[in-house]
């Protein structure tokens, strides 16, 4: 949790929200026309009111899944992190967004400290889905911080009151019902347009081990992770878990993420970095989506190749399970964003090392906005322990990896 001590109780200035809201809606409408999720936002300097950057959702580009993490707010935050040395500190910045942030973007806001003001609510996936501004969907240790960073415009025509701290640069400001409704409509109206795109990119899985070593699929995967599709790791067996533990513990500082296809082929393992929001899962999902996009037939007519199946058909394993910090919340949101619909048989989110009890993690997931526990049916399962003090993990190629647990 970021400390909120030392942050001024009052805003540097109070601005007229209309120009910023109009620009954010323009971004959302660009996203709608793309088409992708109709959400957009602008980043402003609290001290000057200047707009520093603006962006819309880019989950889908050119009628294909581009990056499940490319929500407008997340992209703006990433832009800030890349240019932070030349910009004000995060607490001096605000993003005006057309839609209440999802769980992934909420985690990114809390991890970085950037403020956010929202134009419309999202009763399904928004972090303030119940419109009570109590952030019960977050672990208790993050709720006070969320109340210092998250604000919601008043919309008198819709009987919506201001929600937010005095330190917001839009404290107690209202936007028109027309702007709020335009923001909500850009998102709602985009859903029927993009649904068929997601459906077209879930081919029947095929075993990548039936392909030759020089196949485009293996070549693309190996560019992301050199050992792609070399190992099989059946995590229902001790030897499979030991092999995976050895590989994952050798990558990253304390955490890593792995993706295993429906045929137990280990396709990718990723570490985190370079920025705070670059969790191992963040990097994994983006890298794997790059590969899936590259295997599409020209024009997307045959969608993605089944040898690199949809993540919802795969097992995703974290070395360290989700805790209660901002990046842990972000990871649960990333996982949800990668699914689009519930896991298929054999898929799921798993982890080795627990950072909270299985019961408290299950409860935390159930408290997330309805999309995640109800529609996507997200769960996280700890893998059984590996009891031997020393593990030798043998691959199909007679390679060995030694790892002390």
KAMO-V526205 format. One record per backbone hydrogen bond with DSSP energy under -1.0 kcal/mol. CO is the residue of the C=O (numbers start at 1). NH is the residue of the N-H. If there is no record, write none. Layout:
CO | NH
CO | NH
This chain:
4 | 7
17 | 21
18 | 22
19 | 23
20 | 24
21 | 25
22 | 26
23 | 27
24 | 28
25 | 29
26 | 30
27 | 31
28 | 32
29 | 33
30 | 34
31 | 36
37 | 39
39 | 57
40 | 98
41 | 55
42 | 96
43 | 52
43 | 53
44 | 94
45 | 49
50 | 45
53 | 43
55 | 41
59 | 66
59 | 67
61 | 64
64 | 61
67 | 70
69 | 71
70 | 58
71 | 75
72 | 76
73 | 77
74 | 78
75 | 79
76 | 80
77 | 81
78 | 82
79 | 83
83 | 86
84 | 87
89 | 92
90 | 93
92 | 46
93 | 115
94 | 44
95 | 117
96 | 42
97 | 119
101 | 127
102 | 106
103 | 107
104 | 108
105 | 109
106 | 110
107 | 111
108 | 112
109 | 113
115 | 95
116 | 151
117 | 97
118 | 153
120 | 100
122 | 126
124 | 371
126 | 129
128 | 131
135 | 138
139 | 142
142 | 146
143 | 147
145 | 149
146 | 150
149 | 116
151 | 118
152 | 163
154 | 175
155 | 158
155 | 160
156 | 159
160 | 155
163 | 152
165 | 168
166 | 11
168 | 171
169 | 15
170 | 173
173 | 154
176 | 180
177 | 181
178 | 182
179 | 183
180 | 184
181 | 185
182 | 186
183 | 187
184 | 188
185 | 189
190 | 194
191 | 195
194 | 198
195 | 199
196 | 200
198 | 201
207 | 210
208 | 211
212 | 215
215 | 219
216 | 220
217 | 221
218 | 222
219 | 223
221 | 224
221 | 225
225 | 228
227 | 230
231 | 266
233 | 235
234 | 237
237 | 241
238 | 242
239 | 243
240 | 244
241 | 245
242 | 246
243 | 247
244 | 248
245 | 249
248 | 251
256 | 319
257 | 270
258 | 317
259 | 267
259 | 268
260 | 315
261 | 264
264 | 233
265 | 261
266 | 229
268 | 259
270 | 257
275 | 278
277 | 279
278 | 273
279 | 283
280 | 284
281 | 285
282 | 286
283 | 287
284 | 288
285 | 289
286 | 290
287 | 291
288 | 292
289 | 293
290 | 294
291 | 295
293 | 296
297 | 300
300 | 303
305 | 308
306 | 206
310 | 313
311 | 314
312 | 344
314 | 348
315 | 260
316 | 350
317 | 258
318 | 352
319 | 353
325 | 329
326 | 330
327 | 331
328 | 332
329 | 333
330 | 334
331 | 335
332 | 336
333 | 337
334 | 338
336 | 339
336 | 340
344 | 347
348 | 316
349 | 381
350 | 318
351 | 383
353 | 321
357 | 361
358 | 362
359 | 363
360 | 364
361 | 365
362 | 366
363 | 367
365 | 368
369 | 372
370 | 374
370 | 375
371 | 376
372 | 378
381 | 351
389 | 405
391 | 403
393 | 401
395 | 398
399 | 395
401 | 393
403 | 391
